[in-house]
């Protein structure tokens, strides 16, 4: 399958509707691709805490509906990136995977909220369910940004739920770029999975975002990546290659501790 990671530049001067319009335009450039992934909280900006509740919506609200329609138009699977979901009196960092018909096939609510000099856990509620969905490509596990620092989440998705591909939406900042690069490769390598990440770029509320979205193979090799600017990262990956690698180097079968 041909995958595209759309590394969006976050601009404080753009409102929610302008960001949605820009995203749809960028998605048009991915016509013919099988799977498209977007960044974390791209319609508000991760560090724009004061607007979290103002921009919040239902899981099938304005943002998700726009992405669903574009997925159907392009005939591609789309991982929406995340947005602030309002559910009763609670708010979540939520994301949706749409199939080629624009139908929601999986939802994920960020489990690990970032506590370091961050207001995310003050406003949002952590999710409590892992998400792995069976698709025409294979089994896909969903994750968000800070989740990358918790290897047990990815190991559970792989060993207990059969994940073969990870999609990671993110708003990771610049000061920890090296950690981002290492963790992308480590989560793929240690689980013998493909990992496709989509990080935001630009400057959000004075904080520079790290960009460097990437597509990593099950050996931990970066097949495609980019730098700090807005860009689309593309690569072709396959379940057949994944199966070949797992057969050749069956590290998951050699585990002794659970």
Secondary structure, 3 states (H helix, E strand, C coil): CEEEEEECEEECCCCHHHHHHHHHHHHHCCCCCCEEECCCCCCCCCCCHHHHHHHCECCCCHHHHHHHHHHHHHCCEEEEEEEEEEECCEEEEEEEEECCCCCEEEEEECCCCCCCCCCHHHHCCCCCCCCEEECCCCEEEEEEHHHHHCHHHHHHHHHCCCCCEEEEEECCEHHHHHHHHHHHHHHHHHHCCEEEEEECEEEECCEEECCCCEEECCCCCEEEECCCCCEEEEEECCHHHHHHHHHHCCHHHHCCCC
